[in-house]
Amino acid sequence: MLLARRLGMAEPESWRARPRHVQYPLTQRLRGSSDRAVFNQIFAEEEYASLADLKDVSLVFDLGANVGYASAYFLNRFPKARLVAVEPDNRNIVVCRLNLKPYGDRVLLLHGAVWSEPTSLNLSQGAFGDGREWATQVAKPETDSAGDTQAWDVTSLIEMAAATPVDLLKVDIERAELAVFGETAKAWLPQVRNICIELHGPDCEEIFFHALADYDYELGHSGELTICRNLRPKAAGRIPATPDKTPN
């Protein structure tokens, strides 16, 4: 690409590369896309490397799958696992299908969003963060009209997977964690072993840790990620501890 620029040639729209972490090449959009930043976070900075020692991983949920880089990382790191990937952005889902197609029936890829209940939502593109593809949000319609994107709750996704537990729940859903980790989370959290989440603001952090107040877990951080390993219900009568927010 540098040579193309020096020769005055236009940068291509996309290219394919295979990082050492995965078996198959991955498509990356160029020309200002957020794909390069996501690619670097996962494969150069290795934000998910601290999860590599998880044992007996059979089922992974990737909520907010973007273009599938994290999904591909997990599918290769845990070669016996099946994965459910959910992505609402209609631009991202096209690339995500390309990137996850080689993994065949190990992947259930859903074009839609995650919420507190099965419903329909509206997409908001360009209004959050830096406005690029990794910052797409979903929201309830302002009127009683139907939204433009299907949404599921985590309980519905578990039913689709027809298996439990969810050994790794990865969440990057641009503030929709305010809905997902509300009261309805009590129904499905007992079926989750480990969580890796990007929290988008103090209010999201507050509601997330409130949802986990009845659980013990090992808390860690990696880059922008909050990691809660080995979730298990607290013993009756124990006083909840204040989460340690100091990065490892």
N, C-alpha and C positions, 0 to 999 in steps of 0.2 A: 504493500500500500504506500509506503514511503517513496518507493521508486516511481509509482504512478503519479504521485503528487509532484515530484521533481520534474517529471516529463510533461506536466500540465494535463495529465489525464484525470478524468473524473473518478472519484472513489467508487468502488462497486457498492451495490445496495446491501450485499451480504457476502459472507464467506463461511467456510466450514473448517473446523479445526478439531483435533482429537487430543484433549489433555490426557496426561498419563493416568488419570484417575478412572477413566471410562473406556469401555470397549469400542464404542462407535463414535464417529465424528458428530459434532454438534454445529448447528447453524447459528450464526451470530449476525444480527442486523447491524449495519454501520450507519453512517450519515447522521450522527447525533442521537442514535438510539441509546437507551439505557442498558442494552444487552451487554456491552463491553464491561460496564461497571459490575453488573451481576456476575458475569463470567469471572472477573478478577477476584471478587469476594469469595467465590466458591472454590475456584481452582488455583488461584495464585496465593491469596491470603488464607485459604483453607479454613473458613469460618466453622465448618462442620466437623473438623478433624477430631475434636474432643468427644464426639459421639461414636468414633470408630470402634471403641471397645465394648459397645453394647452387645449383650449376648442374646442368642435365641430370638432374633428379630424376624418375624414372619409377616407382619403387616405394618405398613407405613402409610400415613396420611400426609399429603403435601397440600395444605390449604393456602391458596395464593401461589400457584405453581409457576406463574410468570411464563417463561419459555421452556421450562423443564430442566434447567441445569441442576437444581437441587435434587429433583427426582432422579435424574441420571446418576448423580453422585451416590444417592442412597441405593439405587438398584445394583450398582456395581460394588458398593461397600458391603451390602447385605445380599449376596447372590441367591439366597433361598427365599427372599421376601417378595410379597406382592405389594403393590402400591396403588393407592387411590389419589389422583391428582385433580384439583379443582381450580379453575382459572376463569374469571369473568370477562376479561378484556378480549374483544373479538380480533384484535391485532395479534395479541400474544398467543392465543389458542392455536392459530395457524402454524406458528413456528414450534409451539409445544408439541403438536401432533407429529411434525417431522422429526423432532428430536427423540420422541419416545416410541415411535413406530417400531424400531428394531427390537424392542423388548416384548412385543407381542402381547399375549394374554396375561403377562405378569402385571400389566397396567390397566386400570380403569380410569380413563380420562374424561372428566365431566366439564362441559362448557357452562359455567354458572358460578354462583357465589355461595358463601357460607354465612348463615345467619342464626338467629335464635329459634327459628321455626321455618318449616317449608313455606315459601311465599314467592313473590316476584318483586324485584328491586329495580331501581334505575341506576345505570352507570353514570359516573362522573369522571370524565377524562380531561386532564389538563388543569384542573382547579386545585390540586393538592401537591405538596412537595415541589419538585422541580418541573412538574407537568409532563414528564416523560412516561413511557409505557409502564414502568414499575410502580407508578404512583396512582394507578386507577382505583377509584373508590366506588362503593355501592351505597345506596341509601333508600329508605322507604319512600315511595311516591308521596307527594304532598297532598294528593287527592285520593279518592277511592278507586281511581283507575288502576289498571294493571301495570306493573313495571315492565321493562324491556328485557330483563334477565331473570332466569330461573335461579332460585336459591334453595338450599337444603340446610337443615340443622345437622349437627354431628350424629345424632341418633339415627337419622335417615341414612347417612353415609355408612354407618356401621351395619345397618340392615342390608344395604346394597353389597357391602363387602362380604356379608354372610360369614363373618369370622370375628372373634375377639380373642385376646385383647388387641388394642391398637398399641403396638410396641413402641412406636415413635410417632408423635403428633407434631408436625412442623407447621407453624402458623406465621404467615406474613400477609395480613389482610387489610392494611392501611386504615386502621381505626375501627374496622368492623368487629374487633375484639370486644368493644363495648357491648355489643349485642350477644356475641357468641359465648362470652364468659359471664353472662347475667344469670338469672335464677334457673334457666333451663339447663345450665351446665351441670347441675346436681344429678341429672338423669344419666349422663354419659361419662363423667369424670371417673367413676369407679372402673371403667373399662379401658383406661389409658395408663400405660406404664411410664412413659417418658414424654416430656414436652420441650420443644425448642421453638421459641417465639420471638418475633421482633415487636416490641411494644412502642406505640406511637404516641407518647406523651404521658404525663403524670396521671391523668384520669384513667387511661388504659392500664397503666401499671397498677393503680389502686384496685380496679375492678378485677383484674387478673389474680392478684394475690388474695383478694377477698374470696374469690371462688375456690382457692386452694387452702383456705384457712383450716379446714378439717383434715388436712393431709400433712404427713411428713414427707420430706424429699431432700435431695442434695441439690443445693442451688449453686449455679455457676454462670459465667458470662464468657462470651466469645465474640469480639467485635460488637456489633449491634444486637446480638442475640442474648436472650435470657434462657437458661437451660435448667430445667427441673427434672432430675433423674430419680428413678425408683420411687414413684408416687405410691403411698400406702396410707390407709386411714389412720388418723391419730388414735392412740389409746384413749378410752373414755376418761374424761375429767382432766386431760392435759391442757395447760394454758398455751395458746398459739404463740410461737416465737415470731419476733419481728424479722423479716427477711434481711439477710446480709447483702447489701448492694455493692459491696466492694468487688471490683473485677478480679478474676484469678490472674 
